């Protein structure tokens, strides 16, 4: 893809040429083990698919999830000035403080399901620019924020669940989807954090104005991110990239996190091969976005909180898939004949 404005994005694009691939031989061994577990073939449904997915990315026959985290990124948005939210921008900082104190929904889920929590405050006192007036970020700043997000998995993790917080970021996400996929702006706009009819209309107006202003940049997904995204969205793009380099599976949360994934999907759908999508958000356009990316979510619970809450719940399923696959006994363990080979289509 051609570079729109210069070197910083060139460095990001160069990473796409060096990304790791799953270990298909390990996945094949896991598929053979799955065929020999003490259960009817296919009886654990999608848990079996997840186990094989994990085996491929971990490069082992018996995958394990022992160091999972939720990486939660918080950012503020200049487009808030357009009256697109019922909440003051200061609520972002209030919620970050609550994450640190352990009083938010995501804290309860992390504690219950054995997930670490890393919270990243992305310059909340300096919102990105109002995209109705100018690009949300310059290229250098956007690339630097992507690079910052790449550090989220430092220290060694084996599953990363992405979450976000930012008043106004559903508007930014809607703008990204509209720029990536086209169609009527109204179809990409929902309630966010409880918007009323007037606020939804302001969202539509702001996105429509932004699309017209940034029209020359709409053929480049990274430029779309720069023009409309917040720092939290850019950082999550970086985390997805670095997780791929380290062969760490990623669980994508809801509407806003999926917009970060959509930027990469538009560049190359294969960039999301190591990702699972946690849930279908109640935000009206999320299913439309999932369909555009050819993705199926694991859960549909009518949630739209953000914070990584849907991803944390999905992580429970991922951990369950690894545990059942790796811990169950096999036919050989009880003296029954083993399956020694699989049809080629089942190995992959």
N, C-alpha and C positions, 0 to 999 in steps of 0.2 A: 504494500500500500504506500503511495507517495506521502512524503512528509509535507505538512501544510505550512509550518512556520519555523522549523529549525531543529537544532540538535537535541534538546531534552527529550522529545518524543522519539527521536531516532534511537536513543539508548533503551527506551522501553520496548520499542518494536524489535530490537535486536534480541531481546530475551525470548521472544516467541519462537525463534529459530532453534533454541537450545533446550526446550522443555522435555522432561522425561516422559516415558511411555510406561504403561502397566506391564508387569511381568506375566506374559501369557502362559509360560510354562508352569509357573506357580499357580496361576488360576486353574490350569488344567488339572494339576494335582488336587487342588481343592475341590474341583468338580467331581473327581473320582472319589474322594473321601465322602462328599455329600451323597453320592450314590450308594455308599456303604453304611451310612448312619442308620440307627435303629428307628426308622420311620418310613412310611410310604413315600415314594418319590414325589416331590413337589408339595408335600403336606404342610410345610411351613411357608409356602407361598413366597411372598416378596422377601421374607427374611433370608431365604436361600440365595436369592439374587444379590442381596446386600452382602452376604458373607463372601460370595465369589468376587464381587466388586472389591471388597477389602483385601482379599487374598492377592488379587492382581496388583493393587497399589502398594501393599506391604511386602510383596514378594515372598510370601510364605504360604504353606498349606493350611496352617491353623492361625488365622489372624486374631489379634487381641487389641482391645482398646483399653489402655492403662493410663494414658496421659491426655485426656480430652480437655479442651478449653472452649469457652465462649469468649471471643474477641469482640468487644463492644466499642464502637467508635461514635463519638459525639461531635457534631459540628453545627454551626449556625449559618443562616442564609439571609443575604441582603434582600431577597425578594419578599421577605416578611413585611417590608415597608409598604407593599401593595395591598395590605389588608386581607391576606389570604388565610389567616389563622385566627381562631378565637383566643389563642393563648399568647401571652407575652413571650418574647424571646428568652427572657430570664429563666423560664421554666426548664430550658435545657440544662443550665448549670444546677438548678435545684435537683433535677433528676440524677445528674452525675454525682452530686453529693450523696443522694440516697443510695445509689449503687455502691458507693464506697462505704456507706454505713450499714449496708445489708438489708435495707427495708423495702426494696423493690420486688416486683414479681420475679424477675430473672434471678435474683439472689436465692429465692426459695427453691426454684427449680434446679439451680446449680447445686445447692446443698443436698437436695433430695436425690439427685441422680449422679452425684460424684463428679461434677464438672468444675474445673477451675474457671475463674472469671478474671479477665484482664480488661480494664476500662481505659480508653484512650481519649483524653480531652484535647481536641484539635483547635486550639486558639479560639475558644468560645467568645472571648472579648473582642475578636476581630472577625466578624462574619465575612463570608465570601461576598463578592459584589452582587448587586441586584441585577439579575440577568436581563431584566427589561431595559436596562440602560447601558450595560457593557458586559463583556464576558465575566462569568463568575470568578474565574481564575486566569492568570497568565500562564503561558506554557511552562515556564520554569517552575512556578509554584505548584502547578498541577502535577508535573513529573516528580517534584520533590515529595509531594504528599503521597503519591503512589509508592515511591521508594520507602517512605516512612511506614506505610502499611505492610511492606514486605518484611519488616522486622517483628511483626506481631507473633510469629511462630518461633522466635529465637528462644533457645533454652530446651528445645526438644518436646514436641507434642506429636500425638498420633491421630488426632481428629480435631479439626477446628470448626467451630460453629460461629457464623458471623451474625452480629447484631448491630443495631444503630439507635441513636437518639438524636433528634434535631428538630426543633419547631420549624415547620415550613418545608421539611425535606420530602414530604409526599408530593408537594408541588414540583420540586426539583426532579424527583423521580418520574412524575407524569410528563414533564417536559423532555426528559431523556427518551422515554418511550415514544413520545410523539415524533421526536426528531429522528429516532432510529427506524421506526416502522410506519410513520405517516398515518393517514386517516384523519377522522374528525377529532379535534382536540378534546371535545366533550367526552368522547369515549374513553379517554385516558385519565379523566379527572373524577375523583371520588370524595368521600367525606373527610379523609385524613383523620385528624384528632378532633372530630366532631364539627366540621364546618357546616354552616347553614347555607341556604340557597344563595344569599348575597356573597358569601365567601367563596362558594364554588364558582359563581359567575366571575369573581375577581381572579380566581385561579385560571379559568379559561382565558380571560382577557390578558393576563400576564404571560401565559405560555404562548398565546397567539402573537403577542407583540414580540416576545423573545425569538420565536421562530422566524419572524420576518427580519428582525435585526441581524440574526446570526445565519441567515440563509446561505451565504457563501461557504460556511463551515460544515454544513449538514451532510456532506458526503464522506466524512471521516469520523469514525466512532470516538477516537480520543479527543478530537476537537469538540465533539458534542459533549463529552464529559467535561471538558474545560469550560465550555460556554455555559452549561446549565447545572453542573453537579456541585455538590458541597464537598468539603474536605473529607467528611466521613465516607462518602461514596467513592471518592478517588482512593482513599486509603484501603477500602475493601477490595477494589480492583487489584491493588498491590498485594494484599494478602492472598487472594486467589492465585496470582501469578507465582508467588514464592512458595505457596503450598504445593503447587504443581512441580516446581523445581525440586522440592524435597520429598515428593511422592506422598504427601499428607492429604488424605481425603478431606473435603470441605462440605459442610452442611449449610446451604443457603437458606436464610430465613424468609421473610415475606416480601412485600411490595417494594420497599426501598432497597433492601439488599439485592433483590433480583434485578434492579436496574443496573447495579454494578456488574452483575453477571452478564446482563444483556449487552453491555458495551463490549465485553470480550467475545461474546457469542457472535456479534455482528462482524468482528474482525476475523474470527475463525471458530466455527462451532466446536472444533476439537479442543479448544482451550478450556472447555468445561467438562471434559471427560472424567475428571477426578471429583466432580461435584454431585451431590444429591440435593434435591429441593425438598425442603422440610414440609411445607404446608401451603394450601391455597388460602391466601388472605381474604378477609371479607371486603377489603378494598376492591371496588367493582372491576377494575381493569387488570387485576393480577392474573386471573385465569387467561385473559387475552394475551398477556405477556408470556406466560408459560407456554401457551400454544405457539406463539411466534418463535420460541426457542426450542420447540419440540420436546418439552419436559413434562413429566408427570410428578406431581407432589406426593409425598408419603402420607400426609394427613390433610383432613379438611374439617376443621373444628370451628369455623366462623370467627377466627381470631384476627385482630388487627392492632395489637398493642405495640409490636416491634420489640426492641430490647434484646432480640435473639430468643424470645420465649418459644416461638414455634420450633426454632432450630434445636433448642435445649430438649424439647419433648421428642423430637425426631432422633436426637442423639441416644435416647433411651432405646429406641428401636434398633439403632446401629449397634449399640453395645450388646443388645439381646441377640442380634444376628451373629455377632462374633462369638459370643459365649455358647450359644446352642451348637453352632457348627464345630467349634474347637473342643468343647467339653463332652459332647455326647459319646456314648459307646458305639461301636460298629458291629456289623454282622460277625466279623472275625472274633470279636471279644466274647461272643457267646457261642462260638463254634459253628456258625452258619457259613455257607459258601460266600466268598467275596465276589463282587463285581470287579473284573480286572481291566476292563476297557470301556470306553464310552464312544458313541457315535461322534463324529467330528464336530457336528453342530453343537453338541452338549459340552464339549471341551472349551469352547470359546464363549 
